[in-house]
Amino acid sequence: MGGMNENITEDRNGADSCHDKLQITNDTEVQDAIGPSGHRRNGKVARLPKGVREQLNELLDDGVEYAEIIKTLGDAGKGLTKHNVSQWARGGYRDWIKEQERKV
């Protein structure tokens, strides 16, 4: 995945106007969680911002218990359950480990 994401903001009424602002976000800041099959992961953890997923992955890597991870994430972890973290640990986290190994 390369390039830039472009989002056009709308005015308060939701209508496009001639004063629309073009908001460009670097892909490295907002990056989808992609599984080994190339499909986008879509669970609750996968929908978190990349920085939060990174923090969660590092906590898993440190052996922190699921409930403590959710607590540590604070507002970013609001709505997550131990089951969500467990599912991520068996999927997205393993992908993250492989990615870290490739970087070395």
ChimeraX attribute file (.defattr): number of C-alpha atoms within 10 A of each C-alpha:
attribute: neighborCount
match mode: 1-to-1
recipient: residues
	/A:1	7
	/A:2	7
	/A:3	9
	/A:4	12
	/A:5	12
	/A:6	12
	/A:7	11
	/A:8	11
	/A:9	15
	/A:10	15
	/A:11	13
	/A:12	7
	/A:13	7
	/A:14	8
	/A:15	9
	/A:16	13
	/A:17	11
	/A:18	7
	/A:19	9
	/A:20	12
	/A:21	13
	/A:22	11
	/A:23	10
	/A:24	11
	/A:25	13
	/A:26	12
	/A:27	14
	/A:28	13
	/A:29	10
	/A:30	14
	/A:31	16
	/A:32	18
	/A:33	23
	/A:34	15
	/A:35	15
	/A:36	13
	/A:37	7
	/A:38	8
	/A:39	10
	/A:40	13
	/A:41	18
	/A:42	13
	/A:43	14
	/A:44	15
	/A:45	23
	/A:46	20
	/A:47	15
	/A:48	19
	/A:49	15
	/A:50	17
	/A:51	13
	/A:52	16
	/A:53	22
	/A:54	14
	/A:55	14
	/A:56	25
	/A:57	21
	/A:58	16
	/A:59	18
	/A:60	18
	/A:61	12
	/A:62	9
	/A:63	10
	/A:64	13
	/A:65	13
	/A:66	20
	/A:67	13
	/A:68	11
	/A:69	21
	/A:70	21
	/A:71	13
	/A:72	15
	/A:73	16
	/A:74	9
	/A:75	9
	/A:76	14
	/A:77	19
	/A:78	10
	/A:79	9
	/A:80	17
	/A:81	15
	/A:82	14
	/A:83	11
	/A:84	16
	/A:85	25
	/A:86	14
	/A:87	15
	/A:88	22
	/A:89	19
	/A:90	10
	/A:91	15
	/A:92	22
	/A:93	23
	/A:94	15
	/A:95	17
	/A:96	19
	/A:97	14
	/A:98	12
	/A:99	11
	/A:100	10
	/A:101	9
	/A:102	8
	/A:103	7
	/A:104	5
